[in-house]
Amino acid sequence: MADYIALIHKEPDSDYGVSFPDFPGCITAGATLDEAKVLATEALAFHVEGLIEDGEPIPIPSSLDDVMTDRAHRDAVAFLVSLPEPAKTVRVNITMSDRDLAEIDAAAKARGMTRSAYLVEAAKRAAA
């Protein structure tokens, strides 16, 4: 697991914006500071997942000194976001009725998703 520096930016009448100096283009925002921190973790994981899928290298974390020497970062507040090891795909076997399976497949197709992606998303929404 690696820790990357995230920068919180806040302008009057705006949400808390978060950017990652080591990952240009990886940004997010939250209405509250707590929400911004949670979304920063999700944004970083999603961004790195895309880099891995594209065969791109994952940068080595920059030091706080290196990040803060950039004038553009001086008005931001730095914090660390932990990047967990990438999850491994695991095959599972479940049992359900053929009618339930048909409904799941239709719902997944309507959303342009695979059955697996649909079930994972539905389970995450139910757990939240």
C-alpha positions as CSV (number, residue, x, y, z in Angstrom):
1,M,0.0,0.0,0.0
2,A,1.3,3.4,-0.9
3,D,0.3,6.9,0.4
4,Y,-0.1,9.7,-2.0
5,I,-0.4,13.4,-1.3
6,A,-3.8,14.9,-2.0
7,L,-4.5,18.6,-2.0
8,I,-7.7,20.2,-0.7
9,H,-8.7,23.4,-2.4
10,K,-11.6,25.6,-1.2
11,E,-12.9,28.7,-2.8
12,P,-15.7,30.8,-1.3
13,D,-19.1,29.4,-2.3
14,S,-17.7,26.2,-3.7
15,D,-17.2,22.6,-2.6
16,Y,-14.0,21.2,-1.3
17,G,-11.9,20.3,-4.4
18,V,-9.3,17.6,-4.2
19,S,-6.4,17.0,-6.6
20,F,-3.4,14.7,-6.7
21,P,-0.1,16.2,-7.9
22,D,1.2,12.7,-8.8
23,F,-1.9,12.0,-10.9
24,P,-2.7,15.0,-13.2
25,G,-6.4,14.9,-14.1
26,C,-7.4,12.9,-11.0
27,I,-9.7,15.3,-9.2
28,T,-12.9,15.1,-7.1
29,A,-15.0,17.4,-4.9
30,G,-17.2,17.1,-1.9
31,A,-19.8,19.3,-0.2
32,T,-18.1,18.7,3.2
33,L,-14.5,18.1,4.1
34,D,-15.3,14.5,5.2
35,E,-17.1,13.8,1.9
36,A,-14.2,15.2,0.0
37,K,-11.8,12.9,1.8
38,V,-13.9,9.8,1.2
39,L,-14.4,10.7,-2.5
40,A,-10.6,11.4,-2.8
41,T,-9.9,7.8,-1.8
42,E,-12.4,6.5,-4.4
43,A,-11.2,8.8,-7.1
44,L,-7.6,7.8,-6.6
45,A,-8.4,4.0,-6.6
46,F,-10.5,4.4,-9.8
47,H,-7.8,6.5,-11.5
48,V,-5.1,4.0,-10.7
49,E,-7.3,1.1,-11.8
50,G,-7.6,2.8,-15.2
51,L,-3.9,3.3,-15.5
52,I,-3.3,-0.4,-14.7
53,E,-5.9,-1.5,-17.3
54,D,-4.2,0.8,-19.9
55,G,-0.8,-0.7,-19.0
56,E,0.5,2.7,-17.7
57,P,3.0,2.9,-14.9
58,I,1.9,4.0,-11.4
59,P,4.1,6.9,-10.2
60,I,6.2,6.7,-7.1
61,P,4.7,9.0,-4.4
62,S,6.2,12.5,-4.3
63,S,7.4,13.9,-1.0
64,L,5.5,16.7,0.7
65,D,8.5,19.0,0.2
66,D,8.5,18.4,-3.5
67,V,4.8,19.0,-3.8
68,M,4.7,22.2,-1.7
69,T,7.6,23.8,-3.6
70,D,5.2,24.3,-6.5
71,R,3.6,27.7,-6.1
72,A,0.3,26.4,-7.4
73,H,0.0,24.2,-4.3
74,R,0.8,26.7,-1.6
75,D,-2.9,27.7,-1.0
76,A,-3.9,24.1,-0.6
77,V,-4.0,21.8,2.5
78,A,-2.2,18.5,2.0
79,F,-3.3,15.2,3.3
80,L,-2.4,11.5,2.6
81,V,-4.6,9.1,0.7
82,S,-3.7,5.4,1.0
83,L,-3.9,3.4,-2.2
84,P,-4.6,-0.2,-1.4
85,E,-3.2,-3.1,-3.4
86,P,-5.3,-3.7,-6.5
87,A,-8.2,-6.1,-5.9
88,K,-8.0,-9.5,-7.6
89,T,-10.9,-10.8,-9.5
90,V,-12.4,-13.9,-7.9
91,R,-14.9,-16.2,-9.5
92,V,-17.9,-17.1,-7.3
93,N,-20.8,-19.6,-7.7
94,I,-24.3,-18.6,-6.5
95,T,-27.7,-20.2,-6.7
96,M,-30.9,-18.5,-7.6
97,S,-34.1,-19.1,-9.6
98,D,-34.1,-18.9,-13.3
99,R,-36.6,-16.0,-13.1
100,D,-34.4,-14.0,-10.8
101,L,-31.5,-14.6,-13.1
102,A,-33.5,-13.4,-16.1
103,E,-34.5,-10.3,-14.3
104,I,-30.9,-9.5,-13.3
105,D,-29.7,-10.1,-16.8
106,A,-32.4,-7.8,-18.3
107,A,-31.6,-5.1,-15.8
108,A,-27.9,-5.4,-16.4
109,K,-28.4,-5.3,-20.2
110,A,-30.6,-2.2,-19.9
111,R,-27.8,-0.4,-18.1
112,G,-25.1,-1.6,-20.5
113,M,-23.4,-3.7,-17.8
114,T,-22.3,-7.3,-17.4
115,R,-24.2,-9.5,-14.9
116,S,-21.2,-9.5,-12.6
117,A,-20.8,-5.7,-12.7
118,Y,-24.5,-5.2,-12.1
119,L,-24.6,-7.5,-9.1
120,V,-21.5,-5.9,-7.5
121,E,-23.0,-2.4,-8.0
122,A,-26.3,-3.5,-6.6
123,A,-24.7,-5.1,-3.5
124,K,-22.6,-2.0,-2.9
125,R,-25.6,0.3,-3.1
126,A,-27.5,-2.0,-0.7
127,A,-24.6,-1.9,1.8
128,A,-24.3,1.9,1.7
